[in-house]
């Protein structure tokens, strides 16, 4: 018998019982019973039979004050809650999945989705899963809460409006274009950037389309809304500013490279980050290029964040820069001894 075939047979004989026992463990211990009802549009609204494990809340400590301040955070695939008064973790639940957009808080509830694209409503004080909705489509970006609705966007282009009280889907926007990043909510408008460069504003109350705008490139970075203005960039090497209520183009600026990284909005400046260590500043009111700064041997990718009247970069030195002129405010380098 071929040597490699013998090895494969031996590995199969050894590991097969392990996979079987693990599957038994998931089905017997981790599964939560439910009604088994299935809703329309490939959505399962209950805790019924599933090919995936059902995750439970693991309780560590009881909260001394049920209405006390609770800090949610994500670590190693788990969503934790931490009591600021007691200074101890209270509970956790495994979510895996998109840890860049792990949860959305509203009052005492946390709205999350897990690695299997299931949306949960969790009462953080009672440590109770109020409801779960199974969506058989890849969820993209953050969950949003508007009034008593939870809004969920999927890669396929569908956007679900879920009743936050009982988890029932009350409306579905059936877009045919792919979504590749988070949408935004401004007043009663849901601003959806589609991957093909189209931006659409839906009225959540009336469920009508208020306006559409077309750029000439892929959009894969979430837009930013500030002071009634919508800012976004596309893979047409252009950055845009629109009136968020009307969709009117206020200005666009050719920046010379595709906008594929998150950007920072200040009161008077917009800071863009590019590959090959380039930082560009635009005037917020006109889009005019104010300054450009270059760092050698650096690729900006989640190694920068905003501060108050400054922003920080890690290259690996820790540097604070002024958005006004790009000057270094301070620089710190940790030295090994």
C-alpha positions as CSV (number, residue, x, y, z in Angstrom):
1,X,0.0,0.0,0.0
2,X,1.2,3.5,-0.8
3,X,2.9,5.1,2.2
4,X,0.8,8.3,2.0
5,X,-2.4,6.2,1.8
6,X,-1.4,4.3,4.9
7,X,-0.8,7.5,6.8
8,X,-4.2,8.9,5.7
9,X,-6.0,5.7,6.9
10,X,-4.2,5.8,10.2
11,X,-5.1,9.5,10.7
12,X,-8.8,8.9,9.8
13,X,-9.0,5.9,12.2
14,X,-7.5,8.0,15.0
15,X,-9.4,11.3,14.5
16,X,-12.9,10.1,13.4
17,X,-14.0,9.1,16.9
18,X,-12.9,12.6,18.1
19,X,-15.0,14.4,15.5
20,X,-17.9,12.1,16.3
21,X,-17.7,12.8,20.1
22,X,-17.3,16.5,19.5
23,X,-20.4,16.5,17.3
24,X,-22.3,14.6,20.0
25,X,-21.2,17.1,22.5
26,X,-22.4,20.1,20.5
27,X,-25.8,18.5,19.8
28,X,-26.5,17.3,23.3
29,X,-25.0,20.1,25.6
30,X,-24.9,23.3,23.5
31,X,-28.2,23.1,21.7
32,X,-31.1,25.1,23.0
33,X,-34.6,23.8,22.4
34,X,-37.2,26.0,20.6
35,X,-40.4,26.0,18.6
36,X,-38.8,25.0,15.3
37,X,-40.8,27.5,13.3
38,X,-39.1,28.9,10.2
39,X,-39.9,32.4,8.8
40,X,-39.7,33.5,5.1
41,X,-36.8,34.6,3.0
42,X,-34.3,32.0,4.4
43,X,-34.6,33.3,7.9
44,X,-35.0,31.1,11.0
45,X,-36.4,33.1,13.9
46,X,-36.0,30.5,16.7
47,X,-33.8,28.2,18.6
48,X,-34.9,25.1,16.6
49,X,-32.8,22.4,14.9
50,X,-29.7,23.7,13.2
51,X,-26.5,22.5,11.7
52,X,-24.7,24.9,13.9
53,X,-24.1,24.9,17.7
54,X,-26.2,27.2,19.9
55,X,-24.1,29.3,22.2
56,X,-25.1,29.9,25.7
57,X,-24.3,32.7,28.1
58,X,-21.6,31.7,30.6
59,X,-22.1,33.5,33.9
60,X,-19.1,34.3,36.1
61,X,-20.5,36.6,38.7
62,X,-23.8,38.2,39.8
63,X,-24.1,41.9,39.4
64,X,-24.4,43.6,42.8
65,X,-26.4,46.4,41.2
66,X,-28.7,45.3,38.3
67,X,-28.8,48.8,36.9
68,X,-25.1,49.4,37.4
69,X,-22.7,50.5,34.6
70,X,-21.6,47.6,32.4
71,X,-18.8,47.7,29.9
72,X,-19.1,45.2,27.0
73,X,-15.9,44.2,25.1
74,X,-14.7,41.5,22.8
75,X,-11.7,39.2,23.5
76,X,-10.6,36.0,21.8
77,X,-14.0,35.5,20.0
78,X,-16.1,36.1,23.1
79,X,-18.3,39.0,24.0
80,X,-17.8,39.9,27.7
81,X,-19.6,42.2,30.0
82,X,-17.6,43.9,32.8
83,X,-19.1,45.5,35.9
84,X,-17.4,48.9,36.5
85,X,-18.6,49.0,40.1
86,X,-17.4,45.5,41.1
87,X,-14.5,45.5,38.6
88,X,-15.1,41.9,37.6
89,X,-16.4,40.2,34.5
90,X,-20.1,39.2,34.7
91,X,-20.8,36.9,31.7
92,X,-19.6,36.0,28.2
93,X,-21.0,34.5,25.1
94,X,-19.0,33.2,22.1
95,X,-19.7,35.1,18.9
96,X,-16.6,34.7,16.7
97,X,-17.3,36.2,13.3
98,X,-16.8,39.9,12.6
99,X,-15.0,41.2,15.7
100,X,-14.5,44.6,14.0
101,X,-18.3,45.2,14.4
102,X,-19.1,43.0,17.4
103,X,-22.1,44.5,19.1
104,X,-24.5,47.4,19.2
105,X,-25.8,48.6,22.6
106,X,-29.2,50.2,23.2
107,X,-30.4,50.9,26.7
108,X,-29.7,47.6,28.6
109,X,-29.8,45.4,25.5
110,X,-26.9,44.3,23.3
111,X,-27.5,43.3,19.7
112,X,-24.9,41.0,18.2
113,X,-24.3,38.5,15.4
114,X,-22.2,35.5,15.5
115,X,-19.9,33.6,13.2
116,X,-22.9,31.7,11.7
117,X,-24.8,35.0,10.9
118,X,-27.3,34.8,13.7
119,X,-28.6,38.0,15.3
120,X,-29.2,38.0,19.0
121,X,-30.9,40.4,21.4
122,X,-29.4,40.0,24.9
123,X,-30.6,41.7,28.1
124,X,-27.2,42.5,29.6
125,X,-28.6,43.0,33.1
126,X,-30.7,39.8,33.2
127,X,-28.0,37.8,31.2
128,X,-30.8,36.5,29.0
129,X,-31.0,35.9,25.3
130,X,-34.3,37.6,24.4
131,X,-34.4,36.3,20.8
132,X,-32.3,35.1,18.0
133,X,-32.8,35.4,14.2
134,X,-30.9,33.0,11.9
135,X,-30.1,34.7,8.6
136,X,-28.7,32.3,5.9
137,X,-26.6,35.1,4.3
138,X,-23.3,36.7,5.3
139,X,-23.9,39.8,7.5
140,X,-21.8,42.8,6.6
141,X,-20.9,45.7,8.8
142,X,-22.5,46.9,12.0
143,X,-26.0,46.3,13.3
144,X,-28.0,49.6,13.6
145,X,-30.8,50.4,15.9
146,X,-33.5,52.9,14.9
147,X,-36.5,53.5,17.3
148,X,-37.6,49.9,18.0
149,X,-36.0,48.4,14.9
150,X,-32.8,46.5,14.5
151,X,-31.3,46.9,11.0
152,X,-29.2,44.2,9.5
153,X,-27.4,44.3,6.1
154,X,-26.1,41.3,4.2
155,X,-23.4,40.8,1.6
156,X,-26.1,39.7,-0.9
157,X,-27.7,43.2,-0.7
158,X,-30.7,42.3,1.5
159,X,-31.4,44.5,4.5
160,X,-33.7,43.2,7.2
161,X,-35.7,45.3,9.6
162,X,-36.3,43.4,12.8
163,X,-38.6,44.3,15.7
164,X,-36.3,44.8,18.7
165,X,-39.0,43.6,21.1
166,X,-39.7,40.1,19.7
167,X,-37.2,39.5,16.9
168,X,-39.8,39.3,14.1
169,X,-38.8,40.5,10.7
170,X,-41.2,43.2,9.6
171,X,-39.6,44.4,6.4
172,X,-36.9,43.5,3.9
173,X,-35.1,45.7,1.4
174,X,-34.3,43.3,-1.4
175,X,-31.4,45.0,-3.1
176,X,-29.7,43.2,-6.0
177,X,-26.3,44.9,-5.5
178,X,-23.6,43.5,-3.2
179,X,-22.9,45.3,0.1
180,X,-19.3,45.3,1.3
181,X,-19.2,47.6,4.3
182,X,-21.4,49.2,7.0
183,X,-24.4,51.4,6.3
184,X,-25.3,54.5,8.3
185,X,-28.5,55.8,9.9
186,X,-29.2,59.6,10.0
187,X,-32.5,60.7,11.4
188,X,-35.0,58.5,9.6
189,X,-32.7,57.7,6.7
190,X,-30.7,54.6,6.2
191,X,-27.7,55.4,4.0
192,X,-26.5,52.2,2.2
193,X,-23.2,52.1,0.2
194,X,-23.2,49.3,-2.4
195,X,-20.1,47.7,-3.6
196,X,-20.7,48.8,-7.2
197,X,-20.4,52.5,-6.3
198,X,-24.1,53.3,-5.7
199,X,-25.2,55.0,-2.5
200,X,-28.9,54.9,-1.7
201,X,-30.9,56.7,1.1
202,X,-33.9,54.7,2.3
203,X,-36.6,56.3,4.5
204,X,-37.0,53.8,7.3
205,X,-40.5,55.1,8.3
206,X,-42.0,55.1,4.8
207,X,-39.8,52.4,3.3
208,X,-39.3,54.5,0.2
209,X,-36.1,55.4,-1.6
210,X,-35.3,59.1,-1.0
211,X,-32.3,59.5,-3.3
212,X,-29.6,57.7,-5.1
213,X,-26.0,58.7,-6.0
214,X,-23.6,56.9,-8.3
215,X,-19.8,57.1,-8.0
216,X,-17.5,55.4,-10.5
217,X,-15.8,52.8,-8.3
218,X,-16.1,50.1,-5.7
219,X,-17.1,51.2,-2.2
220,X,-15.6,49.0,0.5
221,X,-15.1,51.6,3.3
222,X,-18.0,52.8,5.5
223,X,-19.1,56.4,4.9
224,X,-19.0,58.9,7.7
225,X,-21.9,61.4,8.5
226,X,-21.0,64.6,10.3
227,X,-23.0,67.8,10.7
228,X,-25.5,66.7,8.0
229,X,-22.8,65.8,5.5
230,X,-22.0,62.4,4.1
231,X,-18.4,61.7,3.3
232,X,-17.1,58.6,1.4
233,X,-14.4,57.5,-1.0
234,X,-14.4,55.0,-3.8
235,X,-12.1,53.0,-6.0
236,X,-12.2,55.7,-8.7
237,X,-9.5,57.6,-6.8
238,X,-12.1,60.2,-5.7
239,X,-13.5,61.4,-2.4
240,X,-17.0,62.7,-2.2
241,X,-19.1,65.0,0.1
242,X,-22.9,64.9,-0.2
243,X,-25.8,66.6,1.6
244,X,-27.2,63.6,3.5
245,X,-30.8,64.7,3.3
246,X,-31.0,65.4,-0.4
247,X,-28.1,63.4,-1.8
248,X,-26.8,66.6,-3.6
249,X,-23.1,66.5,-4.5
250,X,-21.3,69.3,-2.7
251,X,-17.8,68.5,-3.9
252,X,-15.6,65.7,-5.1
253,X,-11.8,65.6,-4.9
254,X,-9.4,63.5,-7.0
255,X,-7.0,62.0,-4.5
256,X,-4.9,60.0,-6.9
257,X,-5.4,56.6,-5.3
258,X,-8.3,54.3,-4.5
259,X,-9.9,55.0,-1.1
260,X,-9.7,51.6,0.6
261,X,-9.0,52.5,4.2
262,X,-11.0,54.1,7.0
263,X,-10.6,57.9,7.2
264,X,-10.9,60.4,10.0
265,X,-13.2,63.5,10.0
266,X,-12.2,66.6,12.1
267,X,-13.9,69.9,12.3
268,X,-12.1,71.4,9.4
269,X,-10.0,68.5,8.0
270,X,-10.4,65.1,6.5
271,X,-7.5,62.7,6.9
272,X,-7.1,59.9,4.3
273,X,-4.7,57.0,4.6
274,X,-3.2,55.1,1.7
275,X,-0.8,52.3,1.0
276,X,2.9,52.9,0.8
277,X,2.8,55.2,3.9
278,X,0.9,58.2,2.5
279,X,-1.4,60.5,4.5
280,X,-3.4,63.2,2.8
281,X,-5.4,66.0,4.3
282,X,-8.4,67.5,2.6
283,X,-10.2,70.7,3.5
284,X,-13.6,69.6,4.8
285,X,-15.6,72.5,3.2
286,X,-14.1,72.2,-0.3
287,X,-12.2,68.9,-0.7
288,X,-9.0,70.9,-1.6
289,X,-5.8,69.0,-0.8
290,X,-4.2,70.8,2.2
291,X,-1.1,68.7,2.8
292,X,0.4,65.3,2.1
293,X,2.9,63.4,4.3
294,X,4.9,60.3,3.4
295,X,6.3,57.6,5.7
296,X,8.7,55.1,4.3
297,X,8.2,51.3,4.6
298,X,4.8,51.8,6.2
299,X,1.4,50.3,5.1
300,X,-1.5,52.0,6.9
301,X,-4.0,49.4,7.9
302,X,-5.7,49.6,11.3
303,X,-2.6,51.2,12.8
304,X,-4.0,54.7,13.3
305,X,-6.9,56.2,15.3
306,X,-8.4,59.7,16.1
307,X,-7.9,61.8,19.2
308,X,-9.0,65.2,20.3
309,X,-7.5,67.7,17.8
310,X,-4.9,65.2,16.8
311,X,-4.6,61.7,15.4
312,X,-2.2,58.8,16.2
313,X,-0.2,56.4,14.1
314,X,1.9,53.3,14.9
315,X,4.8,52.8,12.5
316,X,6.0,51.2,14.9
317,X,6.8,54.5,16.7
318,X,3.8,56.0,18.4
319,X,3.3,59.4,16.8
320,X,0.7,62.1,17.3
321,X,0.1,64.4,14.3
322,X,-1.8,67.6,14.0
323,X,-4.6,67.4,11.4
324,X,-4.2,71.1,10.6
325,X,-0.7,70.9,9.1
326,X,0.5,67.4,9.6
327,X,3.2,68.4,12.1
328,X,4.4,65.9,14.7
329,X,3.1,66.8,18.1
330,X,5.0,64.1,19.9
331,X,6.8,60.9,19.1
332,X,7.5,57.9,21.3
333,X,9.8,54.9,20.6
334,X,10.0,52.0,23.1
335,X,13.5,50.8,23.4
336,X,14.5,47.3,24.5
337,X,17.1,47.1,27.2
